[in-house]
Amino acid sequence: MGTLSGVRRPGNVHNYHMRQPNDLTRKQMVSFLTGVAVAGGAAAWLVLGPLWAIVGLVAGPLVVLIAWVVLVSFVVPDPVVHLRNNEPYRALTEIGRDMHSVRRLARAWPSQFREPLAQRLLAQAEALRALNRTPQALAPAHEAVLIFRELVSENPGKFKHGLAHALHSEAVLLGAADRLPEAIETIAAAIGHYRDLGNHLPDLADALTHQAQWLRDLGHDAEAEVSASEASSIGHQIENRR
């Protein structure tokens, strides 16, 4: 499921902050899109009249922002790809580059951009965790949980797995920070959602395994054995289906 886990630290930190030759800078993209918006507004004035130019002035900044984020999604590698390639520094750089814009879009168009914001926050938390900056990773992970809770209240069927994943990730961070009671409480919430979904057995098994480990660390051996046994049983089910 891609929950938080240790990632090998790259040897050369500075290389991950260097822009590749084919990458567009933020200034270049904004300048290009702003030029396109101005040209479009001028054309609207000439063809449709001054009223449309006024509409363009009002809507233009949001349209440019949306266009910029869409363009970034095509020309800039997904931070998750960097994480899979053991490049957390580069992932964090890409996330920081467009986080402000994604936040603005989530405020302006919440139905479309709250989930991308939450996913971005989870990737940020994973990158920070991989760089041994767990205390800093907790804040974006928790913010992602809050966003997914809002989304689930509006559309449970669509967003419940996202909430379960966010809770799972936050719990792993809490465990890494030795906040085991909070980690156990959070992972229990994730497990409840996985049970409700019914079709995410690998995620459920992983969550139960974490829960068993933390319960054992706190001396709750009997409860830990129950969770570990269920995780093992689910593992056998998964193997038998292959």
Helices and strands as residue ranges (DSSP letters): G 14-17, H 26-48, H 50-75, H 79-84, H 88-108, H 110-130, H 134-154, H 156-176, H 180-197, H 201-217, H 221-241
